[in-house]
Amino acid sequence: MKKFFYVFACVLAMATMASCNKPNTEGGGDTSSKSTKVEMTLIAEYNADYFKYADFQVKYTAGGKTETATLTAPAANTRSHWEKTLTFTAADNVTYEVICTPKKDVEYETATKESGSRSIKYVVMNTNRAIRVVIKNFDASGKQIDNTYGSSSVDEVKDESGNVTEQHGAGAELNMAALAIEKDGEAVDSFVSRILRSYKYEYKIENDKEDGLTANPAN
């Protein structure tokens, strides 16, 4: 089975750019057994700062039915958490979307920094967020087989101890290139396109002759 996490993005605190490693997989078990059940957990987490500048909605389709939910802004300096676990015992098509709608006529909280010969005006915000699809396979006895797998898009600011910090504005200066709205007095659109964006994941739950029921990316 192809059991691993796809990692799309990752930003660490002590560097403006850092390589992204695949998270450690979990679970394990008797891989000689065939999977008869798939559990897919959909997760969306956003730091409170995001909600100043955009509205967020999750939308998922499974079994031919579509459900939506609006994410609620959390308390200052904390992160929102939305989670939904879907269970499959037969083939299906699954779509998971996190829809970001930037607010109109919003006034950004900004700061300006000189970087070499350039002047960069950027939005002061904490960009911590995590969008995940976490998948597990189970045999007929209910035991998890093979590893936990799925998809992940993560942007996290960490302190010197490696802990994710939720403090307002933390790491904004380190990430100012992505948060920039002006460079040398000229407007740029990287803030909206890189930070206030939507995500979409599509999976097929399929019956494999060798492995049994499993989830595979649709494209």
Residue, then its C-alpha position, 0 to 999 in steps of 0.5 A: m500500500k502507498k501509506f505516507f503523508y503528502v506535505f505541501a507547505c511548511v514554514l519554521a520560525m528561525a528561517t524565512m525558508a526551511s525544507c519540509n520533511k514528511p511527518n512520521t507515519e503512525g499505526g502499523g499492524d499485520t499487513s497480511s490482512k486486507s483492509t475492510k474499513v477506511e477512516m478519513t479524518l478531515i482537519a482545519e486549524y487557523n490562528a485567530d489572526y486569519f479571521k481578521y482578514a478572511d472568512f473560512q468554510v469547510k465543505y466535504t462530499a462523500g456518499g454523494k452528499t455534500e456538507t458544509a460548515t463555517l469556521t468560527a474565529p477563536a480567542a486571540n492568540t489561539r488556533s481554531h480547530w475543526e475536525k470530521t471523521l468519515t468511515f467507509t466500508a465500500a468504494d466512494n469518492v471524497t472531496y474536501e475543501v477549505i474555502c477562504t473568502p478574503k474580506k473586502d475593504v479590510e484595513y490590514e495591520t502593517a509594519t515596514k522593514e528595510s531589507g537591504s536596499r528594499s523597503i517592505k511593508y507587510v501584514v503583521m499576523n501569525t500565520n499558523r495553520a494546518i489543513r490535513v487529511v488523515i487516513k487509517n485502514f482497518d481489517a475485519s477485526g477492527k485492527q489498524i493495518d499498515n501506516t496512517y497516511g493522507s495529505s497535509s498543508v502546514d504553515e507554522v511559526k515555532d519558538e526557540s524551543g520548537n513549540v508552535t506559538e500562537q501569539h499575535g504577529a509572531g514570526a511575521e517579520l520572518n515571513m514578511a516576503a509572503l506577507a508583503i503588500e508593498k515593496d518599495g512603495e509599489a503594491v504587491d498581491s502576494f499576501v492574498s494569493r499566498i496566505l488567504r487561499s483555499y485548499k481542495y483534496e480529492y480521494k477515491i476509496e477503492n477496493d484493491k485486489e491485494d490490499g482491500l479497501t484503501a484511499n488513493p488521491a483522485n489525480 
